[in-house]
Amino acid sequence: MKLISLAPTCIAIALVATACTETATPTNTSTPRAAAPAPSASVDQFATARANFTKNCEPCHGPSGEGGVVKVDDKKIKVPSLKAEHAIKHTDEQLTKMITNGEEEMPAFKDKLKPEEITEMVRFVRTNFQGK
């Protein structure tokens, strides 16, 4: 008889323990958030400026910005290096003005590039050719 009365007590204890465990475990009822994409180490912050340089500047300044003597419209011109001391000493504003309006034999790019693209071009030149 003691065994029969002990069984319901054990069952009651087991039910209470299970109920306490279930209520103590927090339930996530919020909508799961989409994971933010991990930043990619291969993102080229200068992709547009690099493409613009390749199209508009590289024919004269060369792929590494060294410049040199190039033939333009059946005429040979000496194109300055973007790595040279004189180019490094120019302010960002001076470089922006040169790209925008042209200078000496360099053509103006104000009709080919937006102002923000010219600003990015200056940053691209500073970073990629002048080590700034």
N, C-alpha and C positions, 0 to 999 in steps of 0.2 A: 504494500500500500504506500509505503514511503517513496518507493521508486516511481509510482504512478503520480504522486503529487510533486515529486522533484522534477519530472519531465516537463510539465507546463512552465515551471519556474525557469528552467534552462532555456526553453524556447522563448519565453518572454524577454530574458536577458539578451539573447541573440538578436531578437527583433529590435530592441532598444539600441543595442550597439550598432547594428546596421543602419538604423535610422539616423543616429548621431553622426556616423561617418558620412553618409550621403548628404546631410545638411551642412556639414563642416567643409565639404569640398565645394569651392566656388564654381559656379557654372558660367561659362562665357556666353552671354546672350547678345553681345554686341555683334554688329555686322563685321565680318573680317575685312581688314584693310588690305588693299593691294600693296604689295611690297614696292617700295620706291626703287627705280632702276639704279643699280650700282654705277657709280661714275666709271666711265671707261678711260683707261690710261691712254688709249690710242686716239682719242678725240683730238683733232687738229683745230685748235682755236683760231688758226690763221688760214683755214681752208679757202675762204673766199679771197683773201688778200694774196695767197699763194697762187691761185688761179689767175687773178688779175695781173700779178707780177709776170707769170709765165706768158700771158697773152700780150701785155702792153709794154713791159720793161725788159724782159729777158732778151728780145731780139737785139737790143743795143747794149745793155749792161751785162748780159750773159747770165747763165744759170747760177753762178756763184757771186754775182754782183761785182766782178772784177773790172768790168768795162773794157776799154781798149779801142783800137781802131776798127770801125765798122763801116760798111758801105750802105748809105741810105740815099735813095733817089740818084743813083749814079755819081754820088759824091762820097768821099771818105771823110769821116769825122772821128775825132778822138772823144770817146765817151769816158767820163770820169768813173773811177771805182767807187762803189758805195762803201767800201771798207777803208778808204783813204782818210787820213787825218782831217783834211778839209771838210769831208762829208760828215765825219763824226762831230766836228765842231759846230755844224749848223744846228740851230734850235729846231724843235718840232714845228714851230710856226713857219720858219724859213723853208723847211722841206715841204710842208703842206702848200705853201705859196708856189714853190717851184713846180710841184706836181700839178697843181691846179692851173697855173697860168703859163707854164713852160718857162724856159730860160735859155738864152742863146739859141743853140740848135735843138734843144729838147722841146718837143711839142707840148702843148697844153692838153690836160686830160679832164678839164672841167666839163666837157661835153660827153665824155666817155665813162666817167666814174662819178658816183654820188659823193657828196662831202664826207659821209661816214665811211665810204670805201677808201677815200684818200687818207683819212685819219688812220684807218686800219693798215693801210699800206705803209705809213710812216712807222707805226708800231712793228710791223713785219720786218721792215728794213733794219730798224734798231735792234730787234731781237735776233734776227737770222744772219745779218751781215756785220753788225757792229758790236755784238755781244753785250747789249744793254738789256 
